């Protein structure tokens, strides 16, 4: 992919394969068949699925194709908020959280307190 127009149209799409659709369809599955050991790129729809993977690749290719870090999608706003809070805060840090935010925010506050975040 060289030009911006080509990247905008092809970003995130798999290479063309014989007898396969040129545009992959969305995946609506909540769970995936896992014979034996629970392994593989897709295990449960909230953890990721092929539709997300294509969109993550497309956004990365359009926003920062040279960047080492990629794009990561979340199934909900609370999942995104939790990922940032729990990955960036350490014991001794202080964070200000709203008292009337998402319904599960008190649980997040409780867990952060247990980790030494005030």
Long-range contacts (C-beta under 8 A, 24 or more apart in sequence): 1-61, 7-61, 7-62, 7-65, 8-62, 11-57, 11-58, 11-59, 11-61, 11-62, 12-54, 12-55, 12-56, 12-57, 12-58, 12-59, 12-60, 12-61, 13-54, 13-58, 14-54, 24-50, 24-51, 24-54, 26-51, 27-51, 45-75, 46-75, 48-73, 77-102, 78-102, 78-104, 78-105, 81-108, 82-108, 85-112, 86-111, 86-112, 89-115, 89-117, 90-115, 90-116, 90-117, 91-115, 91-116, 91-117, 92-116, 92-117, 93-117, 93-118, 94-118
